[in-house]
């Protein structure tokens, strides 16, 4: 997964596009945003997700669960 994170370095997607790219439910990403856990910024009313930071966060959480 580290190679994929490097590929996405600097890539920002909307929540809907991030859901399609990752295969995760859009509802899950929106819930993360509501909880303040989704990395990125707002461009107007759209949340732009920093995909490299998202994968880092996602990998860290999955590694913490497995230990």
C-alpha positions, -999 to 999 in steps of 0.1 A, spaced: 0 0 0 30 23 5 36 24 -32 0 34 -39 3 62 -13 34 75 -30 15 75 -63 -13 96 -48 11 121 -32 -5 155 -37 -37 141 -51 -70 156 -39 -104 142 -46 -140 150 -36 -156 126 -12 -176 110 -39 -146 105 -61 -125 93 -32 -152 67 -25 -151 55 -61 -113 54 -60 -110 35 -27 -140 13 -30 -152 24 5 -188 35 10 -194 73 5 -213 72 38 -182 60 57 -161 89 43 -188 114 51 -190 100 86 -152 104 90 -156 140 78 -184 147 103 -161 133 131 -133 156 119 -110 127 109 -109 131 71 -77 149 60 -82 177 34 -97 211 29 -129 228 17 -131 244 -17 -163 262 -14 -188 237 -2 -169 206 -14 -144 187 8 -112 179 -11 -97 148 5 -59 145 6 -55 109 -6 -19 104 6 -28 115 41 -60 95 40 -41 63 31 -15 70 59 -43 74 84 -62 43 71 -30 21 72 -21 33 107 -56 25 120 -55 -10 104 -20 -17 118 -31 -6 153 -60 -30 152 -38 -60 143 -13 -55 171 
